[in-house]
């Protein structure tokens, strides 16, 4: 039997995270206008969201592109247990080129997403077909029931955004040539090392229901948004202090007390932000040897690594969970005895058993995220103390994102695994993401978790994955981190979240 349930498509974007900053006073009314200047950590490696998990790209493009579903304030999409899904599209939703969005655009975009995106590849293992029934109806047929389909479609990072069919057809599996979506802001220009410029989309088809998390009504109050690459963290801080920028991301946590004293500036703590990690290359090179991965893991003392990266203890914690304590429905300490071992003797023994002869471990990191560089620098010292030779390669973020797709170029790279409400599509354990950790038992548990609807059973499966993560050393988790950002006090409606949603934001 195929069970069909009709579910309304939100056509919004999707995201997660936590609290609000700069609350809107009751007597103040939002106003239209102004140019919002956001100081970002660097250049985006692409503006094609289907092709990257780089959060910087998501920060910019989800104002331009939208997905079929989004998360509400509790990070929920609409659950379902059937194998056939019918999506009814809203009429009159226009792309930025003036064309109305139809089911043909949705089907073409979802099929491309399934080929190119990390979560799309994972989700499509259980998809039999997707088809356009009429211009406003899309039907998806699953091979089996799913406990995670709609959460996958609602995921913001590397998300299932909808492009015009003709742009998808022209790009194929290459980068899209035109940045066109249905979002509240439309793309105008990208001037490398200067800005990405978005402007209000006057024909945006906003929903009428109240805002709820990332869903509901979205209003583009701002005339323009300029996403400005500012790789130097000191310049980002100086710019928010002088008022040159309305928002500055990824500030140094040891500047928190000073920022609190700055007139006109509101400091923001995003908690949790991510877990800091070294991603190991399971496809090629040194780290294909499990004993070397275990030696890497055993050598590390996480407290000085995290202290170097984040300074103030209010901005980090040592914890083995692949999900955060703020996610009690998923959080676990299973496998935690292998986390933060600080056991140089075991590391040296494993190196000897592996016959390690001093081949350099090529580790790519970046100073654009200062914490990534400082985490890697201290870990390098600890690894070299037990006998590893580490070649730390410092590049800009866009270069790191490009290089990590080429397994012949590296053995480890720095990144952060961001807050994710649906473990079935977690980048931190994905087989088809750079690092290519494709452990057979882990893949079976992940596939079972994606199909299962009962949460208690799904949680037990996620615990199995976490145990294998530590035993096989899927990645190296250093610890949880909380980011420090800042906005000017004339910014209203700002949500202190990892994803930087700037609709419903206005300038006093």
Secondary structure by P-SEA (a helix, b strand, c coil): cbbbbbbbbccccccccccccccccccbbbbbbbbbbbbcccccccccccccccaaaaacccccccccbbbccccccccccccbbbbbbbccccccccccccaaaaaaaaaaaaaccaaaaaaaccccccccccccbbbbbbccccccaaaaaaccccccccccaaaaaaacccccccccccccccccccccccccccccccccccccccccccccccccccccccccccccaaaaaaaaaaccccccccccccaaaaaaacccbbbbbccccbbbbbcccccccccccaaaaaaaaaaccaaaaaaaaccccccccccccccccccccccccccccccccccaaaaaaaaaaaccccccbbbbbbccaaaaaaaaaaaaaaaaaaccccbbbbbcaaaaaaaaaccccccbbbbbbccccccccccccccccccccccaaaaaaaaaaaacccaaaaaaaaaaaaaaaaaaccccccbbbbbbbbbccccccccccccccccccccc
